[in-house]
Amino acid sequence: MKRAVITVIGHDTVGILARIAGECAVHKVNVLEVTQSVLQDMFVMMMMADVTACDIPFAEFAEKMAAMGKEMGLSVQAMNEEIFNAMHTI
């Protein structure tokens, strides 16, 4: 299984989780786990997703997610789990 970490940060609005999960579904990306919080008016979410069946190259999927985030006024990043782990290992 190839997994990715998707992070979302920005001002809270209705439908963020639905839009992000919907775009995952369009590209056959299975959301495995979700954690989210609203800190005052800031929305923070992290998703673990299985990208094994993704119907487009992962780099293209990551670009689409970032573009969707920009359109929504959010920071959305999708990265390979190994890269995420390497970035956060001391």
N, CA, C and O atoms as a Tinker XYZ file with bonds, in Angstrom:
   360  protein
     1  N      0.843000   -1.173000    0.000000    73     2
     2  CA     0.000000    0.000000    0.000000    64     1     3
     3  C      0.891000    1.240000    0.000000    63     2     4     5
     4  O      1.834000    1.343000    0.785000    81     3
     5  N      0.580000    2.169000   -0.883000    73     3     6
     6  CA     1.271000    3.466000   -0.909000    64     5     7
     7  C      0.374000    4.462000   -0.190000    63     6     8     9
     8  O     -0.803000    4.609000   -0.521000    81     7
     9  N      0.948000    5.151000    0.805000    73     7    10
    10  CA     0.149000    6.089000    1.581000    64     9    11
    11  C      0.682000    7.508000    1.443000    63    10    12    13
    12  O      1.857000    7.742000    1.160000    81    11
    13  N     -0.237000    8.440000    1.655000    73    11    14
    14  CA     0.104000    9.860000    1.607000    64    13    15
    15  C     -0.503000   10.553000    2.810000    63    14    16    17
    16  O     -1.498000   10.097000    3.373000    81    15
    17  N      0.108000   11.660000    3.193000    73    15    18
    18  CA    -0.395000   12.521000    4.247000    64    17    19
    19  C     -0.903000   13.794000    3.576000    63    18    20    21
    20  O     -0.189000   14.425000    2.797000    81    19
    21  N     -2.137000   14.159000    3.885000    73    19    22
    22  CA    -2.736000   15.375000    3.342000    64    21    23
    23  C     -3.007000   16.299000    4.519000    63    22    24    25
    24  O     -3.710000   15.926000    5.459000    81    23
    25  N     -2.448000   17.508000    4.468000    73    23    26
    26  CA    -2.671000   18.482000    5.537000    64    25    27
    27  C     -3.435000   19.675000    4.987000    63    26    28    29
    28  O     -3.242000   20.086000    3.843000    81    27
    29  N     -4.302000   20.218000    5.825000    73    27    30
    30  CA    -5.131000   21.365000    5.448000    64    29    31
    31  C     -5.113000   22.349000    6.614000    63    30    32    33
    32  O     -5.379000   21.978000    7.757000    81    31
    33  N     -4.798000   23.601000    6.314000    73    31    34
    34  CA    -4.757000   24.646000    7.336000    64    33    35
    35  C     -5.368000   25.915000    6.754000    63    34    36    37
    36  O     -5.071000   26.289000    5.620000    81    35
    37  N     -6.209000   26.567000    7.522000    73    35    38
    38  CA    -6.772000   27.835000    7.082000    64    37    39
    39  C     -7.960000   28.232000    7.927000    63    38    40    41
    40  O     -8.282000   27.562000    8.908000    81    39
    41  N     -8.617000   29.322000    7.551000    73    39    42
    42  CA    -9.791000   29.788000    8.277000    64    41    43
    43  C    -10.932000   28.806000    8.080000    63    42    44    45
    44  O    -11.161000   28.323000    6.970000    81    43
    45  N    -11.644000   28.514000    9.151000    73    43    46
    46  CA   -12.728000   27.540000    9.132000    64    45    47
    47  C    -13.901000   28.042000    8.297000    63    46    48    49
    48  O    -14.348000   29.179000    8.450000    81    47
    49  N    -14.386000   27.187000    7.424000    73    47    50
    50  CA   -15.600000   27.443000    6.644000    64    49    51
    51  C    -16.340000   26.119000    6.488000    63    50    52    53
    52  O    -15.768000   25.049000    6.695000    81    51
    53  N    -17.589000   26.201000    6.131000    73    51    54
    54  CA   -18.406000   25.010000    5.927000    64    53    55
    55  C    -17.923000   24.255000    4.689000    63    54    56    57
    56  O    -17.681000   24.859000    3.644000    81    55
    57  N    -17.785000   22.933000    4.811000    73    55    58
    58  CA   -17.546000   22.083000    3.652000    64    57    59
    59  C    -16.104000   21.747000    3.338000    63    58    60    61
    60  O    -15.844000   21.119000    2.311000    81    59
    61  N    -15.154000   22.136000    4.176000    73    59    62
    62  CA   -13.746000   21.849000    3.870000    64    61    63
    63  C    -13.513000   20.349000    3.767000    63    62    64    65
    64  O    -12.976000   19.868000    2.769000    81    63
    65  N    -13.914000   19.613000    4.790000    73    63    66
    66  CA   -13.702000   18.163000    4.788000    64    65    67
    67  C    -14.385000   17.519000    3.588000    63    66    68    69
    68  O    -13.808000   16.643000    2.944000    81    67
    69  N    -15.598000   17.939000    3.284000    73    67    70
    70  CA   -16.343000   17.375000    2.152000    64    69    71
    71  C    -15.628000   17.619000    0.824000    63    70    72    73
    72  O    -15.543000   16.715000   -0.007000    81    71
    73  N    -15.119000   18.821000    0.620000    73    71    74
    74  CA   -14.432000   19.134000   -0.650000    64    73    75
    75  C    -13.153000   18.341000   -0.798000    63    74    76    77
    76  O    -12.882000   17.795000   -1.867000    81    75
    77  N    -12.353000   18.268000    0.273000    73    75    78
    78  CA   -11.081000   17.550000    0.203000    64    77    79
    79  C    -11.337000   16.055000   -0.008000    63    78    80    81
    80  O    -10.724000   15.435000   -0.877000    81    79
    81  N    -12.237000   15.482000    0.785000    73    79    82
    82  CA   -12.552000   14.060000    0.648000    64    81    83
    83  C    -13.186000   13.769000   -0.712000    63    82    84    85
    84  O    -12.941000   12.713000   -1.295000    81    83
    85  N    -13.986000   14.685000   -1.212000    73    83    86
    86  CA   -14.606000   14.517000   -2.524000    64    85    87
    87  C    -13.576000   14.453000   -3.642000    63    86    88    89
    88  O    -13.685000   13.631000   -4.552000    81    87
    89  N    -12.579000   15.323000   -3.568000    73    87    90
    90  CA   -11.514000   15.303000   -4.583000    64    89    91
    91  C    -10.710000   14.014000   -4.486000    63    90    92    93
    92  O    -10.290000   13.466000   -5.505000    81    91
    93  N    -10.495000   13.529000   -3.272000    73    91    94
    94  CA    -9.822000   12.229000   -3.115000    64    93    95
    95  C    -10.634000   11.141000   -3.812000    63    94    96    97
    96  O    -10.079000   10.327000   -4.550000    81    95
    97  N    -11.930000   11.126000   -3.581000    73    95    98
    98  CA   -12.792000   10.103000   -4.179000    64    97    99
    99  C    -12.767000   10.154000   -5.707000    63    98   100   101
   100  O    -12.760000    9.117000   -6.369000    81    99
   101  N    -12.754000   11.359000   -6.257000    73    99   102
   102  CA   -12.707000   11.512000   -7.722000    64   101   103
   103  C    -11.503000   10.782000   -8.307000    63   102   104   105
   104  O    -11.580000   10.215000   -9.397000    81   103
   105  N    -10.389000   10.801000   -7.575000    73   103   106
   106  CA    -9.147000   10.204000   -8.080000    64   105   107
   107  C     -8.828000    8.840000   -7.465000    63   106   108   109
   108  O     -7.699000    8.357000   -7.549000    81   107
   109  N     -9.842000    8.227000   -6.844000    73   107   110
   110  CA    -9.711000    6.878000   -6.273000    64   109   111
   111  C     -8.673000    6.808000   -5.151000    63   110   112   113
   112  O     -7.999000    5.793000   -4.973000    81   111
   113  N     -8.558000    7.898000   -4.406000    73   111   114
   114  CA    -7.690000    7.960000   -3.235000    64   113   115
   115  C     -8.575000    7.653000   -2.025000    63   114   116   117
   116  O     -9.554000    8.358000   -1.780000    81   115
   117  N     -8.242000    6.619000   -1.280000    73   115   118
   118  CA    -9.044000    6.179000   -0.143000    64   117   119
   119  C     -8.561000    6.843000    1.140000    63   118   120   121
   120  O     -7.408000    6.668000    1.535000    81   119
   121  N     -9.434000    7.600000    1.789000    73   119   122
   122  CA    -9.100000    8.241000    3.054000    64   121   123
   123  C     -9.174000    7.185000    4.155000    63   122   124   125
   124  O    -10.225000    6.588000    4.382000    81   123
   125  N     -8.053000    6.962000    4.833000    73   123   126
   126  CA    -7.973000    5.939000    5.873000    64   125   127
   127  C     -8.265000    6.497000    7.255000    63   126   128   129
   128  O     -8.975000    5.868000    8.040000    81   127
   129  N     -7.730000    7.661000    7.558000    73   127   130
   130  CA    -7.913000    8.291000    8.872000    64   129   131
   131  C     -7.967000    9.796000    8.694000    63   130   132   133
   132  O     -7.341000   10.357000    7.795000    81   131
   133  N     -8.732000   10.441000    9.573000    73   131   134
   134  CA    -8.828000   11.899000    9.562000    64   133   135
   135  C     -8.797000   12.399000   11.001000    63   134   136   137
   136  O     -9.452000   11.843000   11.883000    81   135
   137  N     -8.033000   13.445000   11.218000    73   135   138
   138  CA    -8.105000   14.165000   12.478000    64   137   139
   139  C     -8.217000   15.638000   12.123000    63   138   140   141
   140  O     -7.534000   16.128000   11.224000    81   139
   141  N     -9.083000   16.332000   12.836000    73   139   142
   142  CA    -9.260000   17.755000   12.567000    64   141   143
   143  C     -9.587000   18.488000   13.844000    63   142   144   145
   144  O    -10.134000   17.922000   14.790000    81   143
   145  N     -9.241000   19.759000   13.852000    73   143   146
   146  CA    -9.531000   20.628000   14.992000    64   145   147
   147  C     -9.841000   22.013000   14.465000    63   146   148   149
   148  O     -9.388000   22.408000   13.391000    81   147
   149  N    -10.615000   22.734000   15.236000    73   147   150
   150  CA   -10.827000   24.146000   14.965000    64   149   151
   151  C    -10.304000   24.878000   16.191000    63   150   152   153
   152  O    -10.838000   24.739000   17.292000    81   151
   153  N     -9.252000   25.659000   15.981000    73   151   154
   154  CA    -8.624000   26.430000   17.047000    64   153   155
   155  C     -9.007000   27.889000   16.833000    63   154   156   157
   156  O     -8.491000   28.551000   15.932000    81   155
   157  N     -9.911000   28.382000   17.666000    73   155   158
   158  CA   -10.559000   29.673000   17.460000    64   157   159
   159  C    -11.200000   29.633000   16.083000    63   158   160   161
   160  O    -12.170000   28.895000   15.910000    81   159
   161  N    -10.729000   30.370000   15.103000    73   159   162
   162  CA   -11.350000   30.291000   13.774000    64   161   163
   163  C    -10.447000   29.603000   12.747000    63   162   164   165
   164  O    -10.701000   29.675000   11.545000    81   163
   165  N     -9.394000   28.938000   13.225000    73   163   166
   166  CA    -8.468000   28.253000   12.325000    64   165   167
   167  C     -8.788000   26.760000   12.248000    63   166   168   169
   168  O     -8.908000   26.087000   13.271000    81   167
   169  N     -8.922000   26.260000   11.038000    73   167   170
   170  CA    -9.202000   24.856000   10.771000    64   169   171
   171  C     -7.875000   24.146000   10.497000    63   170   172   173
   172  O     -7.056000   24.628000    9.714000    81   171
   173  N     -7.672000   23.006000   11.143000    73   171   174
   174  CA    -6.454000   22.211000   10.944000    64   173   175
   175  C     -6.886000   20.760000   10.765000    63   174   176   177
   176  O     -7.607000   20.217000   11.601000    81   175
   177  N     -6.448000   20.133000    9.680000    73   175   178
   178  CA    -6.827000   18.748000    9.418000    64   177   179
   179  C     -5.635000   17.978000    8.865000    63   178   180   181
   180  O     -4.827000   18.507000    8.102000    81   179
   181  N     -5.549000   16.723000    9.270000    73   179   182
   182  CA    -4.548000   15.820000    8.716000    64   181   183
   183  C     -5.272000   14.540000    8.310000    63   182   184   185
   184  O     -6.071000   13.995000    9.072000    81   183
   185  N     -4.984000   14.077000    7.112000    73   183   186
   186  CA    -5.561000   12.842000    6.600000    64   185   187
   187  C     -4.442000   11.873000    6.243000    63   186   188   189
   188  O     -3.395000   12.272000    5.734000    81   187
   189  N     -4.678000   10.605000    6.516000    73   187   190
   190  CA    -3.821000    9.543000    6.001000    64   189   191
   191  C     -4.636000    8.890000    4.890000    63   190   192   193
   192  O     -5.786000    8.510000    5.106000    81   191
   193  N     -4.050000    8.758000    3.712000    73   191   194
   194  CA    -4.785000    8.249000    2.568000    64   193   195
   195  C     -3.988000    7.183000    1.828000    63   194   196   197
   196  O     -2.761000    7.244000    1.741000    81   195
   197  N     -4.714000    6.210000    1.300000    73   195   198
   198  CA    -4.117000    5.170000    0.462000    64   197   199
   199  C     -4.193000    5.650000   -0.983000    63   198   200   201
   200  O     -5.282000    5.816000   -1.532000    81   199
   201  N     -3.034000    5.873000   -1.596000    73   199   202
   202  CA    -2.982000    6.383000   -2.965000    64   201   203
   203  C     -2.622000    5.290000   -3.977000    63   202   204   205
   204  O     -2.299000    5.588000   -5.127000    81   203
   205  N     -2.679000    4.037000   -3.550000    73   203   206
   206  CA    -2.314000    2.915000   -4.416000    64   205   207
   207  C     -3.115000    2.924000   -5.719000    63   206   208   209
   208  O     -2.556000    2.673000   -6.786000    81   207
   209  N     -4.415000    3.211000   -5.643000    73   207   210
   210  CA    -5.290000    3.153000   -6.822000    64   209   211
   211  C     -5.498000    4.516000   -7.477000    63   210   212   213
   212  O     -6.348000    4.646000   -8.358000    81   211
   213  N     -4.748000    5.525000   -7.069000    73   211   214
   214  CA    -4.914000    6.872000   -7.631000    64   213   215
   215  C     -4.836000    6.807000   -9.156000    63   214   216   217
   216  O     -3.933000    6.184000   -9.714000    81   215
   217  N     -5.798000    7.461000   -9.825000    73   215   218
   218  CA    -5.899000    7.352000  -11.283000    64   217   219
   219  C     -5.037000    8.356000  -12.049000    63   218   220   221
   220  O     -5.069000    8.387000  -13.279000    81   219
   221  N     -4.273000    9.170000  -11.335000    73   219   222
   222  CA    -3.338000   10.108000  -11.962000    64   221   223
   223  C     -2.013000    9.997000  -11.208000    63   222   224   225
   224  O     -1.989000    9.501000  -10.082000    81   223
   225  N     -0.908000   10.453000  -11.812000    73   223   226
   226  CA     0.370000   10.430000  -11.076000    64   225   227
   227  C      0.247000   11.224000   -9.771000    63   226   228   229
   228  O     -0.446000   12.240000   -9.714000    81   227
   229  N      0.931000   10.742000   -8.724000    73   227   230
   230  CA     0.803000   11.376000   -7.418000    64   229   231
   231  C      1.175000   12.858000   -7.454000    63   230   232   233
   232  O      0.519000   13.668000   -6.799000    81   231
   233  N      2.203000   13.225000   -8.198000    73   231   234
   234  CA     2.608000   14.641000   -8.277000    64   233   235
   235  C      1.460000   15.495000   -8.823000    63   234   236   237
   236  O      1.243000   16.616000   -8.362000    81   235
   237  N      0.736000   14.970000   -9.792000    73   235   238
   238  CA    -0.409000   15.700000  -10.349000    64   237   239
   239  C     -1.530000   15.813000   -9.309000    63   238   240   241
   240  O     -2.164000   16.861000   -9.184000    81   239
   241  N     -1.766000   14.733000   -8.568000    73   239   242
   242  CA    -2.773000   14.762000   -7.504000    64   241   243
   243  C     -2.407000   15.824000   -6.473000    63   242   244   245
   244  O     -3.260000   16.611000   -6.062000    81   243
   245  N     -1.149000   15.849000   -6.054000    73   243   246
   246  CA    -0.694000   16.838000   -5.070000    64   245   247
   247  C     -0.896000   18.258000   -5.593000    63   246   248   249
   248  O     -1.302000   19.141000   -4.838000    81   247
   249  N     -0.618000   18.485000   -6.868000    73   247   250
   250  CA    -0.817000   19.810000   -7.470000    64   249   251
   251  C     -2.297000   20.183000   -7.472000    63   250   252   253
   252  O     -2.648000   21.325000   -7.175000    81   251
   253  N     -3.166000   19.228000   -7.804000    73   251   254
   254  CA    -4.609000   19.487000   -7.798000    64   253   255
   255  C     -5.095000   19.846000   -6.398000    63   254   256   257
   256  O     -5.919000   20.745000   -6.235000    81   255
   257  N     -4.585000   19.145000   -5.390000    73   255   258
   258  CA    -4.994000   19.429000   -4.024000    64   257   259
   259  C     -4.530000   20.828000   -3.602000    63   258   260   261
   260  O     -5.283000   21.570000   -2.971000    81   259
   261  N     -3.300000   21.183000   -3.951000    73   259   262
   262  CA    -2.778000   22.513000   -3.620000    64   261   263
   263  C     -3.595000   23.604000   -4.316000    63   262   264   265
   264  O     -3.897000   24.635000   -3.714000    81   263
   265  N     -3.953000   23.376000   -5.583000    73   263   266
   266  CA    -4.745000   24.351000   -6.339000    64   265   267
   267  C     -6.137000   24.505000   -5.728000    63   266   268   269
   268  O     -6.655000   25.618000   -5.633000    81   267
   269  N     -6.737000   23.396000   -5.314000    73   267   270
   270  CA    -8.042000   23.459000   -4.661000    64   269   271
   271  C     -7.932000   24.261000   -3.368000    63   270   272   273
   272  O     -8.800000   25.077000   -3.056000    81   271
   273  N     -6.865000   24.024000   -2.625000    73   271   274
   274  CA    -6.653000   24.766000   -1.395000    64   273   275
   275  C     -6.544000   26.257000   -1.651000    63   274   276   277
   276  O     -7.149000   27.066000   -0.948000    81   275
   277  N     -5.775000   26.609000   -2.656000    73   275   278
   278  CA    -5.603000   28.022000   -2.990000    64   277   279
   279  C     -6.946000   28.652000   -3.341000    63   278   280   281
   280  O     -7.248000   29.764000   -2.908000    81   279
   281  N     -7.748000   27.941000   -4.123000    73   279   282
   282  CA    -9.075000   28.412000   -4.517000    64   281   283
   283  C     -9.967000   28.627000   -3.282000    63   282   284   285
   284  O    -10.808000   29.526000   -3.268000    81   283
   285  N     -9.776000   27.796000   -2.253000    73   283   286
   286  CA   -10.584000   27.877000   -1.030000    64   285   287
   287  C     -9.962000   28.777000    0.032000    63   286   288   289
   288  O    -10.544000   28.968000    1.100000    81   287
   289  N     -8.779000   29.334000   -0.253000    73   287   290
   290  CA    -8.090000   30.175000    0.720000    64   289   291
   291  C     -7.429000   29.377000    1.831000    63   290   292   293
   292  O     -7.292000   29.855000    2.957000    81   291
   293  N     -7.015000   28.144000    1.500000    73   291   294
   294  CA    -6.406000   27.233000    2.466000    64   293   295
   295  C     -5.030000   26.792000    1.980000    63   294   296   297
   296  O     -4.712000   26.888000    0.795000    81   295
   297  N     -4.233000   26.314000    2.908000    73   295   298
   298  CA    -2.991000   25.635000    2.550000    64   297   299
   299  C     -3.285000   24.141000    2.568000    63   298   300   301
   300  O     -3.591000   23.583000    3.622000    81   299
   301  N     -3.194000   23.487000    1.406000    73   299   302
   302  CA    -3.425000   22.047000    1.310000    64   301   303
   303  C     -2.177000   21.421000    0.706000    63   302   304   305
   304  O     -1.748000   21.787000   -0.388000    81   303
   305  N     -1.604000   20.472000    1.436000    73   303   306
   306  CA    -0.408000   19.778000    0.950000    64   305   307
   307  C     -0.649000   18.276000    0.998000    63   306   308   309
   308  O     -1.145000   17.747000    1.994000    81   307
   309  N     -0.300000   17.604000   -0.072000    73   307   310
   310  CA    -0.332000   16.143000   -0.110000    64   309   311
   311  C      1.089000   15.686000   -0.364000    63   310   312   313
   312  O      1.729000   16.108000   -1.327000    81   311
   313  N      1.577000   14.818000    0.510000    73   311   314
   314  CA     2.935000   14.318000    0.304000    64   313   315
   315  C      3.015000   12.843000    0.633000    63   314   316   317
   316  O      2.280000   12.322000    1.472000    81   315
   317  N      3.930000   12.191000   -0.053000    73   315   318
   318  CA     4.205000   10.781000    0.169000    64   317   319
   319  C      4.541000   10.569000    1.636000    63   318   320   321
   320  O      5.250000   11.375000    2.238000    81   319
   321  N      4.035000    9.489000    2.208000    73   319   322
   322  CA     4.257000    9.219000    3.634000    64   321   323
   323  C      5.740000    9.158000    3.984000    63   322   324   325
   324  O      6.138000    9.660000    5.035000    81   323
   325  N      6.566000    8.557000    3.130000    73   323   326
   326  CA     7.995000    8.459000    3.441000    64   325   327
   327  C      8.645000    9.839000    3.505000    63   326   328   329
   328  O      9.486000   10.088000    4.369000    81   327
   329  N      8.264000   10.726000    2.608000    73   327   330
   330  CA     8.813000   12.074000    2.623000    64   329   331
   331  C      8.349000   12.812000    3.873000    63   330   332   333
   332  O      9.143000   13.486000    4.530000    81   331
   333  N      7.071000   12.685000    4.201000    73   331   334
   334  CA     6.541000   13.315000    5.419000    64   333   335
   335  C      7.304000   12.828000    6.644000    63   334   336   337
   336  O      7.716000   13.632000    7.480000    81   335
   337  N      7.494000   11.522000    6.755000    73   335   338
   338  CA     8.213000   10.968000    7.906000    64   337   339
   339  C      9.662000   11.455000    7.953000    63   338   340   341
   340  O     10.175000   11.772000    9.026000    81   339
   341  N     10.316000   11.514000    6.807000    73   339   342
   342  CA    11.710000   11.982000    6.764000    64   341   343
   343  C     11.811000   13.443000    7.195000    63   342   344   345
   344  O     12.768000   13.830000    7.865000    81   343
   345  N     10.832000   14.246000    6.814000    73   343   346
   346  CA    10.840000   15.672000    7.176000    64   345   347
   347  C     10.633000   15.879000    8.667000    63   346   348   349
   348  O     11.060000   16.894000    9.218000    81   347
   349  N      9.978000   14.923000    9.328000    73   347   350
   350  CA     9.622000   15.093000   10.728000    64   349   351
   351  C     10.389000   14.153000   11.663000    63   350   352   353
   352  O      9.955000   13.872000   12.780000    81   351
   353  N     11.530000   13.678000   11.182000    73   351   354
   354  CA    12.382000   12.820000   12.014000    64   353   355
   355  C     13.625000   13.602000   12.409000    63   354   356   357
   356  O     14.281000   14.222000   11.572000    81   355
   357  N     13.927000   13.562000   13.664000    73   355   358
   358  CA    15.122000   14.285000   14.154000    64   357   359
   359  C     16.270000   13.319000   14.273000    63   358   360
   360  O     17.369000   13.711000   14.666000    81   359
